[in-house]
Amino acid sequence: MAFYCARAGITAYVYMPEDTPEVCKRECKAAGADVHFVKGTIKDAGALAKKENKNWFDMSTLKEPYRLEGKKTMGLEIAEYFKWEAPDAVIYPTGGGTGLIGIWKAFQELKEMGWVNKTKRPRMITVQSSGCAPIVKALEEKKNTAEEWKNPKTIAAGLKVPHPFADELILKTIRESNGTAVTVTDEEILQSVRTLAETEGVYSCPEGAATYAAFENLIHSGYLSSDERVLLINTGSGLKYLF
């Protein structure tokens, strides 16, 4: 957003937690954004931005329509890549949840148009950090909304979302797709970063590595089988993090 605003000659006002990865901070500053560091979580940053809003256009998760439609294209590309047959499952690292909802929206629309098998759609699997897992908790408790997670802690900044604005849509997506939600530890995430780099040549961000950790756990538990086609979504580069 900061770089698009720079290109358009518009001032971007960015509010982010103090513990946001350093690279993200530097990118926003480099683009000339008006950057504010906030003590606390992304929720606290959002609350301060809302309080100081001077008739700004709100770009926060799912408070504008464009990001959801943009992330929906992931679902369209997945369907095309799989030759218009859905994979058996998609594992997505879920903080705000826009990508998870967008992919499912794509498959819903493709089904309505008759472009994909109407009886087969992917099970959408949410993965969260054990240090911040409001969606997993809500699903386990059979609730339609998530409670705010107290004292969230995780190395994966994108998963450190204590109360997703789209909690109802995330839970609805998981249930409609017969999916599930699981947690992984920070230790499992770091090991998965190393494993993916050493064996696949993929230097994933911690959020993306969380999907691999979840995949291994779901295989071992029997939820996923070796003959299923399972897609893991890596949402960024490990270069965003200095570890």
C-alpha positions, 0 to 999 in steps of 0.5 A: 500500500505504501508503495502504491500510494507513493506512485499515485502521489498519495500519503499513506498513513501506516500504524503498526505494532512496535514489534513488526519485522524491521524490514516491513518498517523500513519498506514503509519508511522508504516509500515515504509513508507517515509511519506510527509505531504502536505499543501492543498488537495489530488490534491496538494499532488499528484502534489508534488509526481509527481514532486519529482517522482524518477522513482517510480511506480504511485499508485494514483487513476486510474493511475494503473490498479490493483485497478480498477480490484480489486474493480471490484470484489465488483460488482462480489460479489454483483451479487453473493449475489443477486443470479445473479440479480442486485439490483435496485440501488447502492449508492457509496461515490465518491471521486476518483470514482474507486469503482463506476466505478469498480462495473459498469464494473463488471456488464457490463462484467457479462451482456456480459457473460450472467450471469445476466439479460441483461435488468436489471443493477443497477442505480449507484448513486454517493454521495458527500459532499456539501463541495466538489461536482465536479461530482454533479455540472458537472452532473447538468450542463450536462457536460462530465468533472468536473471543479475543486472544489474551497476550498473543505471542508468536514469531510469525507477525502475520499470525499475531492477530488476537481478534480477526475482524472476519472471524465469522467468515473464517469459521463459516468457510472452514465449516462449509468446506468441511475443513479444520483449524490447527495450531503449531508451535514457534519451534515447529515453525522455525524447524519448517523454515529450515526444512523447506529451505534445505529440501525444497529451496524455498525460503518461506516466511514463518507464516508459510512455514507454519503450513508445512508444520501443520501438514506434517502433523495432519499426516501423522494424525491421519486427518490427511492421507498420502494419496491426497493432493494438498496445497500449502500456501506460502504468503511471503519471503523469509527475507522479511524476517531477520532470523 
